[in-house]
Amino acid sequence: MGLAPESGIRGRFRVYVRDEAKTIALRQLAEGGPQAVSVNAIAKELGMSGPALYRYFAGRDALFTELVTDAYLDLTAAVAAAVAPEADSDTGSDTGPKAGPGPRERLRDFAAAYRGWATAQPHRYRLLFAAPFPGYDAHAEELVAAAQRLMAVLDGVLAGLPGDEGPAGLGAGFDAWARGRAPEGAAPATTLRGLVTWSRLHGLVRLEIEGNYASMGLDPGVLFESEVAALLRTPVTGA
C-alpha cells in the first residue's frame, strides 16, 4: 500500500524523490536484474540514508510493486494506442469519413506493439511475469487489477473477430475461470480466447528476449510474424 500523498512544495518534492528512486531502480534492474536493486544504493545516489528512503516507500516490496504496476500501465497504454480506432475525419471529398482499422488489423497492431514494448525494455517485461525475489506477493490486488486492464485491451480486439465460441477442449475449470474474470457485459468465451492468444504471443516474446531464438540462429521477427499470421487466418475458437 502506498503512503499518503502531501500537497504543496513538500508534496512536489515527494513526487520528485519517488520518481527519481524508481528511475534509479529501473537502471539497476536493467544492469543486473532484480537482485541488483538496492534500497541503500538508491538512497545513497539520492543523497539520503537508506532508512530515510522508507519515508517514500513502505519497503522493498512496495518499491517493486510500483515498478510492476508502472510497467503494466505503460504496456497497456502502448497496446491500447496501437489498436485505437482512427478518429473519423472529414476528408473534404465525397468519399466521406476515413474508416478505421478492422479487427484483424487491430490484432496485428496489438501483437506488434506488445512485442515492440517487451523487446525494447525486457527488464521491465520480465517483472510482469516472475516474482523478483522469494516471498514477493506477485498476486497482490493492485497487480491483478493492472494485469486485467492489459487483458481487457486484447479482449476488446478479439470481441470484434468472427465467432462467439471459446477455444475447444479446455473443460469446465477454464469455463468457470472465464466466467469469474470476464468484465460485465463481456462474453466469457472472449476472455478464454484472450488467454490462449496471449499465451501464444507471450511464449514467443519471452523466448525472444531470453535469447533462445538467437542461440538457435533463428530470426525471432520472422517467427513472430508467422504466428500472428496464423492467428489472423484462424482466430482461436472452438470451431
LORORO-82894 format. One line per 8 residues: number of its first residue (from 1); for each residue x, y, z of C-alpha. Coordinates in pm, 1 decimal. Each point is the difference from the previous one (the first is absolute). Layout:
N
NUM = X,Y,Z  ...
This chain:
239
1 = 0.0,0.0,0.0  136.8,346.2,-89.2  62.4,273.7,249.6  -237.5,294.8,38.1  54.8,283.4,-252.6  89.9,353.4,105.5  -73.3,332.0,-166.7  204.6,310.8,-74.0
9 = 377.9,18.9,-25.2  48.5,-299.3,228.0  -237.6,-203.9,-212.5  181.7,92.4,-321.1  333.4,-88.3,157.0  -143.5,-331.4,108.8  -112.8,-76.2,-355.3  345.0,98.0,-127.2
17 = 182.5,-227.9,244.7  -231.1,-292.7,-74.1  37.5,42.3,-375.6  378.4,28.6,26.9  16.4,-306.5,224.3  -198.8,-204.6,-250.5  217.8,122.1,-286.7  312.3,-111.6,185.5
25 = -162.8,-332.7,89.2  -85.8,-62.2,-365.3  357.6,71.5,-100.1  124.7,-245.4,261.1  -255.9,-252.2,-122.0  114.5,36.2,-360.7  365.8,-35.4,98.6  -22.2,-295.1,236.6
33 = -352.7,-132.3,43.1  -219.8,17.6,311.1  283.4,-104.2,231.1  191.2,313.8,-102.5  -273.6,233.7,125.8  128.7,137.5,330.6  -197.6,239.7,217.2  319.8,115.8,167.6
41 = 170.9,64.1,-333.5  -303.6,191.6,-124.9  -4.5,209.9,316.2  371.9,71.5,-26.2  -37.1,121.7,-357.6  -281.6,226.7,115.3  216.1,136.2,279.8  -194.6,-149.5,288.0
49 = 23.1,-294.2,236.4  -166.1,-335.2,-63.1  -248.3,44.7,286.4  -89.7,345.5,-134.5  -112.1,-151.7,-330.2  -257.1,-205.8,187.6  -189.1,323.3,55.0  -74.9,-13.2,-372.3
57 = -57.0,-373.6,-40.7  -131.7,-232.4,268.0  271.9,-253.5,-84.5  173.0,-190.6,-277.6  -320.7,-188.1,-80.3  -187.6,327.8,-40.5  269.6,135.4,-231.4  -17.0,-307.2,-222.4
65 = -379.9,5.7,0.7  11.2,353.1,-138.6  254.9,-102.2,-262.2  -220.8,-290.4,-108.4  -315.4,212.0,0.1  171.8,272.9,-202.4  118.0,-260.3,-251.1  -351.8,-136.7,-39.8
73 = -136.2,351.8,-49.2  262.8,83.1,-261.6  -50.8,-324.9,-191.9  -377.4,41.1,14.3  28.5,356.7,-128.6  224.0,-115.0,-285.4  -233.0,-273.4,-124.2  -311.6,212.0,56.1
81 = 145.9,279.5,-211.5  91.8,-250.1,-270.6  -353.0,-138.1,-31.6  -196.5,320.9,51.0  -239.0,53.7,-292.0  94.4,295.1,-215.1  -221.2,297.8,71.8  -249.3,75.0,-273.3
89 = 107.8,307.2,-189.9  -148.5,204.3,-281.3  219.4,-69.0,-299.1  -136.9,295.5,-192.0  -114.3,-228.2,-281.6  -297.7,-210.6,-94.3  164.0,-310.7,139.4  -117.7,79.0,353.1
97 = 171.9,-73.0,330.2  309.4,-215.8,3.7  -68.6,-352.2,124.3  193.2,-132.6,297.1  194.2,-326.3,3.7  -194.3,-325.7,2.7  20.7,-255.7,281.0  269.9,-208.6,-167.9
105 = 215.4,305.9,-59.0  -52.8,99.8,362.3  115.9,-343.9,118.1  310.6,32.1,-215.2  61.7,347.0,142.7  -49.2,-128.1,355.2  252.4,-278.8,-55.3  256.5,233.1,-155.0
113 = -32.5,254.3,280.7  18.3,-272.6,264.5  319.4,-144.5,-146.5  147.7,342.9,-61.6  -48.2,108.3,360.9  139.1,-324.8,141.2  309.1,-13.0,-219.9  77.6,367.8,61.8
121 = 7.7,-45.7,378.6  24.6,-370.5,83.5  98.4,70.9,361.2  -343.3,153.0,57.1  -182.4,-272.6,-193.0  157.9,-270.5,215.6  -132.2,175.5,311.0  -356.6,-57.6,-115.8
129 = 17.3,-377.4,-2.4  252.1,-107.7,263.3  32.1,87.8,369.0  313.0,216.0,37.3  109.0,-176.1,319.6  -119.7,-281.1,228.9  -297.3,90.0,214.5  -120.8,282.4,-222.3
137 = -378.4,5.2,-42.9  -38.3,6.4,-377.7  -376.6,-40.7,37.7  -67.1,316.1,197.7  -334.8,160.5,-75.4  145.8,298.8,-185.4  213.1,-225.3,-220.6  -293.1,-223.4,-90.0
145 = -204.5,308.7,-90.0  282.4,133.6,-217.2  31.4,-334.0,-181.0  -374.1,-9.3,-61.4  10.3,345.9,-159.0  262.0,-126.0,-242.9  -205.1,-306.9,-85.9  -311.6,214.0,-43.7
153 = 166.7,172.9,-295.1  65.1,-334.7,-168.4  -349.9,-122.4,80.3  -140.6,313.3,-161.7  191.1,-76.0,-318.8  -103.9,-365.7,-5.4  -365.2,88.0,58.3  -6.3,149.5,-349.5
161 = 117.2,-319.2,-169.9  -240.3,-258.9,-143.5  -127.5,-277.1,223.1  -148.3,-0.1,346.0  147.0,-322.2,138.5  300.0,-46.3,222.7  292.3,-234.4,-67.7  -101.4,-364.4,-19.9
169 = 90.7,-265.9,251.6  96.1,209.7,301.9  -269.8,-138.1,227.8  -223.1,123.6,278.4  281.2,138.2,213.0  100.8,249.2,-265.6  -363.2,88.8,-66.9  -52.2,79.9,367.7
177 = 319.2,206.7,5.1  -116.4,201.1,-300.1  -342.7,65.4,149.7  167.9,137.1,310.8  242.0,219.2,-195.8  -212.6,128.3,-287.6  -91.4,369.0,40.8  -368.4,81.7,39.1
185 = -173.8,-31.8,-334.2  290.4,-188.9,-159.6  -16.0,-358.4,-122.2  201.6,-251.2,204.7  94.4,-166.3,-329.9  180.3,319.7,-102.0  193.8,-4.4,326.5  111.8,-355.9,-74.6
193 = 98.7,97.1,-352.1  202.9,282.2,151.5  175.8,-237.1,238.1  104.4,-239.5,-276.2  97.3,276.8,-241.9  208.8,175.0,263.7  166.1,-330.7,93.1  117.3,-42.6,-357.5
201 = 128.6,356.2,-28.1  166.4,-5.8,341.3  176.8,-327.1,-71.5  153.3,138.8,-317.5  100.1,327.2,162.7  151.6,-164.3,306.3  206.8,-240.1,-210.0  121.7,295.3,-203.7
209 = 104.9,223.8,288.0  179.5,-286.9,171.8  204.7,-57.0,-314.9  -127.2,-349.9,-70.9  -70.4,63.9,-366.9  326.8,186.4,-51.6  195.2,-291.1,147.9  -167.4,-224.5,-258.3
217 = 93.2,233.2,-284.5  -365.2,88.6,-63.3  -157.9,336.3,-76.9  -260.2,58.8,274.4  -175.6,265.1,-204.9  -77.0,-246.5,-277.3  -134.7,-255.5,248.6  -213.1,260.7,171.8
225 = -149.6,128.9,-323.5  -73.5,-355.6,-110.9  -183.8,-74.6,324.1  -199.7,322.4,-20.1  -92.6,-83.9,-359.2  -123.2,-339.5,120.9  -209.6,169.6,267.5  -153.6,226.7,-261.4
233 = -83.9,-291.3,-228.3  -157.0,-210.3,273.8  -93.3,204.4,308.2  -10.8,-210.0,315.8  -350.0,-149.1,19.9  -172.2,-324.4,69.2  -58.4,-57.9,-369.5
